[in-house]
Amino acid sequence: GVPKIITKVNRTDLLKVIDCTNLGSVITPRRLVADNIIRFVRAMENSQASNVEALYRLVDNRVETLLFHVTYDSKAVRIPLMDIKLKSGLLIAFIVRKGKLIFPGGRDLIMPDDRVAVVTTQENISDIDDILLGD
C-alpha cells in the first residue's frame, strides 16, 4: 500500500471537509506561498547590508525572486506603483516597511529604506531601479 498521501487543495473553504477524513498531509498553494514569504522575510532579517539582500531561483532557474533594500536615491521611491513603468516579466510581490509586510496595490508607494521583493523572469537585475522601463 501507499505509506503516505499528500492532498493538494486549491479551495481553502474545502479544508473543513478534508480535515474530517484520513487523508494524511494536506497542502494548499496559498499556504505554501505564505510559508515561503515568511521564510524570505526571515532570511532578509539575517542578511548583510547590500542592495540585493536575498536571491532565490525557482522553476529550474527560469524565475528569480530578489529582495532589495531601497535607497533614498532610487528612481522608484515615492511614486504610486500604478504610475511606475516596469519592465515586462516582473511582479512586485511584497514590501516590508518598518517590520510590516505589505502586499502592494496600485496606490502603494515604495519608500526609502523599504525592502521590496520582486519576482521576475528578467536577467541581470541587481538594483531596484533595474526593474524600471527605460525612458
N, C-alpha and C positions, 0 to 999 in steps of 0.2 A: 503494500500500500504506500500511499504518499505520506511522508512523515510530517509535512507542514504545508498549510495552504495560506497563500497570500492573496487577499482580495483587494482590487482597486475600485474605489468608489468615487465617481465624479460629482454626484449629487449628495451633498452633506446632509440633506434632510432625510436620506435613507439610513443614516448611521443608527438611528434609534431602532430600526427593524433589524439591521445586521447585528447589533450588539446582543440581540436575543438568540442568535444562532451560534453554532460552534464552528465558526469559520477561521479560527486562528488569528493571524495578523491581518489588520485592515489598514490600507493606506489611502490617502486622498492627495491629489495633486496640490490642493490648496495648503494642506499641512506640510507637504514636502517643501513647497516654496517658502512657507513661513519659517520652517526649520533652517533652511539654507540662508535666509536673510538674517536670522538670529546668529547663526554661525559666522556669517560675513561680518556683522556688526561687532561681534566679539573679536574677530581677527583684526578688525580695524583698530580696536582699542589697544591692541598689543603691538601694532606696527610702529616702525620708526617714522620720524617726520620726513616726508617726501611728498612730491606731487601725486604720484601713484602710490597709494597706501596698500593696496591689495590687488591681486590679479588672479582670476580663476579662468581656466579654459574648459569649455564644455563642448559636447557634441563633436567628438573627435577633433578637437581644437579648431572647429569652424566658428565657434562663438566665444567671445571673451566677455567677462564681467570685470570691470575695473572700478576701483573705489578711489576717487580723487579728493584731495584736500584743496579746497578752493582758496586762492589767494586774493588779496584786495585788488590787485591789478587785472584780474580776469575780465575778459570782454563779456562774459556771460552773467556777471553779477547785476542784481537789482533790475532785471528785465523780466516781465511776466513770461513764463515758458511758452505761452501761446504766441508770443511775438519773436521768439528766438528761432532763427532758421538753422535747422540741424541737418547734418549730412544724412543720407538715406542709410537704412540698416542700423538705426540706433534707437534705444529706449532709455530714458532716464527712469530707472527703476524705483529709486528712493533717495531721500535726502535725510541726513542726520544733522540736526541743528541743536546745539546745546544739550546733547544727550537724548533728544526726542526724535523718533522715527516719523518721517513724513512721506506718505505716498502721494506724489505731487499731481496736481491738475494744472490746467492751462493758466490759471491765475496765480499760481505759486511762483515765488522768486528763488533764485539761487543767491545766497548771501555770502560775503566773505567769511571764512573760517568754517563753512559748511563742509560736510563730507557728502559727495554725490556718487551714487552707484550708477554706472552706465553699462548696459548690455548691448553688445554690438557684433556685427559681422565684419565691420571695417577693420583694417590693419593699420599699424603704425599710429596708434593713438596713445600719446604719453602725457597729455595735458588736457585739462577740461576744455581749453579753447580749441583743441583739435576736433571736437565734435561739431563745431560751428561750420556752417556752409560759408565758403569764402565770398566776399563781396564782389 
